[in-house]
């Protein structure tokens, strides 16, 4: 057996490196989804909130690290990032952000059909059809990237303090 656990971290294949054509196709999908989101006027901050909430639900450390940095670059506050996992318990998020986050959660955990239908209907009250579609596509794509990083065990490296 070539991939044994040896008392420390399990060795994994980095799927993005092992199958670059498949990963490239996923990256192209992500680029198309970014375009769809921009054309729907789903702002980059909302897109990053979706990426982070999906990554929280999936427990993807690599994507959480990457998209926290992206959200901060987009001007997101550390306060909102800090409470994102409990966003329903705050008044810090707009109606459209809340609708997008509800859709993201329903997309990530689609096992509850009632919750999914409720999330979808609530989102349609706040977001345009194009924004609903874009938010769902962002969540679908982030879920795929989460699976790649989780199964590859992509490492999170510590930031160097200046």
C-alpha positions in Angstrom: 0.0 0.0 0.0 1.5 3.3 -1.1 -0.6 5.7 0.9 -0.3 4.5 4.5 -0.8 6.6 7.6 2.6 6.7 9.4 1.8 8.2 12.7 1.7 11.7 11.4 -0.4 13.2 8.6 -1.8 10.9 6.0 -0.3 11.3 2.5 -2.8 12.3 -0.1 -2.7 12.9 -3.8 -3.3 16.6 -4.6 -6.2 16.1 -7.0 -5.5 19.4 -8.7 -2.0 18.4 -9.5 -2.7 14.7 -10.3 -5.6 15.5 -12.7 -4.8 19.0 -14.0 -7.3 18.8 -16.9 -10.2 18.1 -14.5 -9.1 20.8 -12.2 -8.7 23.3 -15.0 -12.3 22.6 -16.1 -13.4 23.3 -12.5 -11.4 26.5 -12.5 -13.0 27.5 -15.8 -16.4 26.8 -14.3 -15.5 29.1 -11.4 -14.5 31.9 -13.8 -17.8 31.5 -15.6 -19.7 31.7 -12.3 -17.8 34.8 -11.3 -19.0 36.4 -14.6 -22.5 35.3 -14.0 -22.4 36.7 -10.5 -21.1 40.0 -11.7 -23.6 40.2 -14.5 -26.4 39.6 -12.0 -25.1 42.4 -9.7 -24.3 39.9 -6.9 -21.4 41.8 -5.3 -18.0 40.3 -4.6 -18.5 40.6 -0.8 -21.7 38.5 -1.0 -19.9 35.9 -3.2 -17.1 35.6 -0.6 -19.6 35.3 2.2 -21.2 32.4 0.3 -17.8 30.8 -0.3 -16.9 31.1 3.4 -20.3 29.8 4.7 -20.1 26.8 2.4 -16.5 26.2 3.5 -17.5 26.5 7.1 -20.3 23.9 6.7 -17.9 21.5 4.9 -15.1 22.0 7.3 -12.6 23.0 4.5 -9.7 24.7 6.3 -7.8 25.5 3.0 -10.8 27.2 1.4 -11.7 29.0 4.7 -8.1 30.5 4.7 -8.2 31.4 1.1 -11.6 33.0 1.1 -11.2 34.9 4.4 -8.2 36.6 2.8 -10.3 37.3 -0.4 -13.2 38.7 1.7 -10.8 41.0 3.6 -9.4 42.2 0.3 -12.9 43.0 -0.8 -13.4 45.2 2.3 -15.3 42.7 4.5 -15.0 43.4 8.2 -13.4 41.1 10.7 -16.5 41.4 12.9 -18.8 40.0 10.2 -16.3 37.3 9.3 -16.1 36.4 12.9 -19.8 35.9 13.3 -20.6 34.4 9.9 -21.1 30.9 11.3 -23.9 32.4 13.4 -25.2 34.9 10.9 -28.8 34.3 11.7 -28.2 35.5 15.3 -27.0 39.0 14.3 -28.3 42.0 12.5 -25.0 42.5 10.7 -26.0 41.1 7.3 -28.3 42.7 4.7 -31.5 41.1 3.5 -29.9 40.1 0.2 -26.8 38.7 2.0 -29.1 36.7 4.3 -31.1 35.4 1.3 -27.9 34.4 -0.4 -26.5 32.7 2.7 -29.8 30.8 3.1 -29.5 29.5 -0.5 -25.9 28.6 0.1 -26.7 26.5 3.1 -29.6 24.8 1.3 -27.4 24.0 -1.6 -24.7 22.6 0.6 -27.0 20.5 2.7 -29.9 19.7 0.4 -31.3 16.8 2.5 -34.1 18.8 4.0 -36.5 19.5 1.1 -38.7 21.7 3.2 -35.8 23.9 4.3 -34.6 24.0 0.7 -38.0 25.1 -0.6 -38.3 27.7 2.1 -34.8 29.1 1.4 -35.5 29.3 -2.3 -38.9 31.0 -1.9 -37.5 33.5 0.7 -34.5 34.3 -1.7 -36.9 34.9 -4.6 -38.6 37.6 -2.4 -35.3 39.6 -2.1 -33.1 38.6 -5.0 -33.6 38.7 -8.8 -33.9 35.4 -10.6 -30.4 36.1 -12.0 -29.0 36.6 -8.5 -30.7 33.5 -7.2 -29.2 31.5 -10.0 -25.8 33.1 -9.4 -25.8 32.5 -5.6 -26.7 28.8 -6.2 -23.9 28.5 -8.8 -21.4 30.1 -6.4 -22.4 27.6 -3.7 -22.3 24.6 -6.1 -18.8 25.6 -7.3 -17.5 26.2 -3.8 -18.8 22.8 -2.7 -16.8 21.3 -5.5 -13.6 23.1 -4.6 -14.1 22.1 -1.0 -14.3 18.5 -2.0 -11.0 18.8 -4.0 -9.2 20.5 -1.1 -10.6 18.2 1.6 -9.8 15.0 -0.3 -6.3 16.4 -1.2 -5.7 17.6 2.4 -4.4 20.9 1.0 -2.3 22.5 3.8 -2.9 25.8 5.4 0.4 27.6 6.0 0.9 30.0 8.8 1.2 33.7 7.9 4.6 35.2 8.6 4.3 38.1 11.0 6.1 41.3 9.9 
